[in-house]
Every structure is written in C-alpha cells, then in structure tokens.
Amino acid sequence: MHRFLTVLLLFAVLSLGAGVELKGNFNWDKRDKVKTVCPGVVYTEFKLTSPRLIRAAAVRVDLGSGRFGFKMTPRDRDWGKPMPDYPKGIIRTRRVTCRKFMEDAVKNGENMVVSVNGSPWGPFHAPWTFKYAGNQGLIVSDGQLVAEIRKGRPSFVVYKDGTMEFKLFAPGDDISSVQHAISGFGFVLRDGKLTPKDNPRAKLAPRTGYGLSKDKRYMYIVAIDGRQPGYSMGASTYEVGQFLLHLGAYSGLNMDGGGSTTLIVREKHKLRKLNSHALGAERAVGGAMGIILK
C-alpha cells in the first residue's frame, strides 16, 4: 500500500510539473492569429484546454525599429516620507491602475500604446486599501531612482545608451548608466532554457511575464488569466517561461501576478484590456511599465 501511494504521488508530481502544451515557436506572421496595435506592436490570444483551461494574451514589440521608448511609474511627490496609512512603510510610488497610468500619459501628450503591470510591492495585506507602495525592487524612471535594488529581484533594464537586458543587481551596484528599470520576482527563462520547475504543489495564479529575444530586437509580454473556473485556471511560474519561450523569447522574468496582472493596448485611440480579472475590478499597482510610440 505504501509503495502504491508513493507511485501515485510521483505520478501526480510529474503530471503537475509537465506544464502547458505549446509546440514549437509561435508564428507571428499568421494574420488570422495576430492583430496590430500600430506598426511594430502586435498581439495574440491563447485558449488552451490542456493541462487545464488557460486563457492568455501576448504582445510583441519590435524594439529594433527605434520607434519605441519606455515609461516607468515615477516617484510620488511625497517620496521618502512615511506612508500616512502605514507608518512602517516609506513612500516610493502611488498605486494606480495600468489603465489610469496610460490615460495620464496620453493626457500629458505621450503616445503610450501598451501598459502592463510590473514590480511587486508592499504593504500587501488586509485591508488592501493602502494608497502608496514601497519595498519593490529596483525602479528607475527616466534616469531618476524611484525604488532601490532589492536582493534577489531581477530587473528589466534600459540603459542610457539604448541597450537593454534583464539583470540581477546586488545592493550597492552602480546604476548610474540606467535610464529605465522595473523589477520582477525572478527569472523563468535564461539563455533559451527554462529555469528549474516550480514546486508542483504551488498554487496556480494569474501571471505576467516579460521576455526578450536573443538579439534584443523583440520584447514579449504575456498576461495569463487565472482563478476563474470555467474560463481560465491560471499558471505556474514555470509555465510563464514556457509561454515566453514559445513566443520567441530567449530570456524572461516573472513579474507581479495575481490580481495585479493587467495588459492594456491602445489601438485606434481606444484602450483595450487584453486580459480578464477574476473579480472584474482592475487593481491599482505599485509599479507599471508603458511602451511609448515616439
């Protein structure tokens, strides 16, 4: 009996750890599968039934065209002060939805075409109504430090010379050459290979992932819906890596997820949210990233 239970447990572990079934590389030239936001920005959607119901949306940005820039959540005007609603916290950013982040940018004359959630943040616990965010990992907005390096949290980095990469900074590292940065929880794809698999008992959740192609020409953003029985059950962080690899990425990060996962595009001057939130409402996040058409 003990041996039978051991075999059954092993089978369950292997089944859970197998990940999503995504064959080969996604063909971004399929006109029936891909829609255009603007020249250089396209998106697609996935509906999977195995190993569970999964719905996801993905955006590809042609960075090699030189037509796009970035915008990260900036410092709050009360940066550095104690949070009035959580005195243990120090203000770094004010939480806003990705939708408002884009709307505010457009009002300021910036042609933002993609808005997506980025860094995890704190405080994150009941009553869930905190206005400000801190404890986020590195955020740099237009050369200005917004949030400090946090050990173990890799960042998407755009340097002042225009080059970019995913990099794990250590506290105290020189970041004077960084123009923009936003951080995630960890790598899910490195050098074209998936990182070690999740604990198979890890909970499925909505997920956000960022990826870069090997030549850094393309950026990929994936938003996976979850916690919606009958619609989409969510994914593991390992499966975020699988999606990014399928899309064409060579390296990739798992960003903040859960109710924070939000991916919005602006096509024909109208905002369209590509993902679905379990409770309908869009969460105000501590760190967001926008793609700007120059």
N, C-alpha and C positions, 0 to 999 in steps of 0.2 A: 504493500500500500504506500509506504514511504517513497519507494522508487517511482511508483506511478505518479504521485504528486509532484515529485522532482521533475519528471519528464514533462508533465503538464505545465508546470511553471516555466520551464525552459522554452517550451513552445510558445507560451504567451509572451515571454520576453522577446523572442525572435520576431514574432508577428508584430508586436507593437513597435519594435525598432526598425522595421523594414522601410518605413517612410512612404511617401507618396509615389505613385507610378507616373513618372514623367519621362517619356522616351526621347532620347537624343536631344538635339538643340531646337529650340523654338524658332520657327521661320517668321521673321519679322516682315518678310515681303508678301505674306499672304493678305491680300486686300480684303478678303471676306472675314478675316480674323482680327485685323488691325485697323484702328481708327486714328486719324490725325488731329492733333490739337492745333498745331501750327507746324510749318516746315522745321523738322528737326526733333519734334516731340510727338511720339505716338504712344498708344496704349492698347492693351488687350485684356480680355477677361477669361477666367477659367471656371468651369463647372465640373468637378470631379465627383465620382461616386465610390472610388476605391482609394485607400482602405476605409474611407468614410466620406460622408458628404462634406465637400470643401468648395467654397467659392472664394475666388481671389481676383485681384486686378493688378496689372503691372504696367508701369510706364518706362519707356526708354527715351533718354535724352542724348542727342548727338552733340557731345561737348567739343568734338573736333571741328565743328563748323565755326567756332569762335563767336557764335551769336548769343550765347547764354552766359549769365552770371548767377550769383547766389545771394541770398539774403537769409541771415540767421536772426532768431529772436534777439533783440537788443537788450542792453541794460535797462532796468526800470529806473525811473527818475529818482527813486529813493534807494538806489543801490547802496549796499553796505550797512543799512540801518536794520535794527531788529524788526522782525515781522510783527505787526501790531496784533495779529490774530494767532500768533505762535511765537512768543518771545524767545524761545530757544533757537529759532531759525534766523538766518541773516538773508535779507532780500538780495536776490540776484536778478530775477525776472518776474514779470507779472504774467499770470496764466491767462491765455487767450485761446480760443478755438482756432483751428487751422483755417477755417472759413473767414473769421474776422481778421486773422493775420494777412490773408490775401486781400480782403476788402480794404483794409487800411493801407496796404501797399499800393493798390490801384488808385485809391483816393489821393495818394501822395505822388502820383504820376509814374509809378513803377509798373512796368508791364509784366506782372507776375502771371505765369501760365501754369505752374504746378505748386501746390502747397501740401506738405506732408509733416506728420509729427516726427520728432527726433529723440532728444535726450529724455531719459528717465529723470525723475526729480523727487524731492521731498519738501514738506511733510506729506506723506501719503497714507492717511488713515482717517477713520471717522473723526469729525463729521463730514469730511470730504469737501468742505467749503472754503478752504484756505485760498486767499487771493494771490499769494506770492509763491515763488519757487526758489529752492536752493539745492545744494548737495547733488549737482547734476553731472559732474564730469566736465571736461573742457568745452566751453563755448566761446568762440571769438566771432564778433560781428564787425565786419569792415575794419579789421585791424585793432579793434578795441576788445580787451578781455572782459567777458561777461561772467563766466564761471570758471573756476580753477580746475586744473588737472586733478582727477581722482584716480588713485591707483587701481589698475585692473580694468579700466573702462577705455577701450579704443575709440578713436575719433575719425570721422571723415574730415580731411584737412584740405583746404585750398590755400596754396602759398601765394605770396605777393608776386612771384614770377609767373603765375598762372598754372603751375603744375599742381597735381593733386594726388592723394593717396589715402589709404586707411593706415593709421599709425597708432601704436600704443605708447603714449608719452609716460614718463615717470615724473613724479613730483620734483620740481626743481629744474626740469629740462628747459632749454631756451626755446621760446615760441615767438621770438621777435620777427621771424620770417612768415608767420601765419597771418593770412588775410581773413579767412573764414574757417570755422571749425564747429562741429557738433558731435556729441559722443553717444555711443550705444552701450549695450550690456556686454557684448563680446563678439569675437569672430565666429562665423559659421562656415566660412569658405576662405581658404588660404592657398595660394599658388595652384589654383584649379582643383583643389581637393577639399572634400568635406571634412570638417573638424570632427572629433570623436562624437559618437552618438549620444543623445540625451539619455538620462535615466528613463527607462521605459515606463516608469510609474509617474513621470512628470505630467502635470495637467496640460491638456490641450487648451489653447487660448487664441484669440485674435493676435496676429503678429504683423510687424513691419520690418522689412529688410532693405538695406541699401547694398548695391553691388557696383563694381567697376569691371570693365573688360580688361583684358591683359594689356592692351596698348593704351588704356585710359581714355579711349575715344568715347566710349558709351558709358552712361550711368543708368543703372536699373533700380527701380523702386517697386517693391511688391507689398501689397496690403492684403492680408488673409483674414477673412471674416471668421468669427467663431462664437461659441456659446449661444447658438441659435438652432435648436433641434428642428429637423426637417428642412433646414436651409443650409447651414454650414456649422460644422462642429469645432473648427479651429485646427491648429497645427502645433507641432513641437518646434523648438529652435533648429533642430537638425533638418526638419522639413523646410524651414526658411532657406537654409543653404541649398537644398535640392531645387527649390524654385529658382533661386538666383542662378545656379549653375545651368539649369535648363534654359533660362532666358538669355544666357551668354556671358555671365559674369565669371571672372577669374578669382576675385576676392570679394568678400561680403561681410556685413555686420548685421547682427540682430539688434534692432533699436527698441525703444519702448513699445509695448504692445498693450494687450487687453483693451479696455475701453478707450485708450488713447489712440489706437490705430485709426488713422484718418488719411485719406488720399483724395485730393481735390484737384481738378484741372479746370482751366478757363478756356472754353472753346467758343468762338464767335461771341465773345464778350459775356458769356453766361457761365456761371460756376456750376460744375457738375461733380458731385461726390461719387467716387467710383466704388466705395465700399459701403457696407451696411453695419450700423451699430445695433447691438443686441437690445438696448432699451430705447433706441430711437434718437436720443439726445446726443449731440456732439460734445465731447469733453474738452474743457479748457486745459491746455497742456503747458508745461513749463518751458519747453523748447521746441521750436518748429523751424523747418527749412523751406525756403521758396526758391524756385527756378525763375529767373528773370530773363525775358527776351529783351536784348539790348536794342 
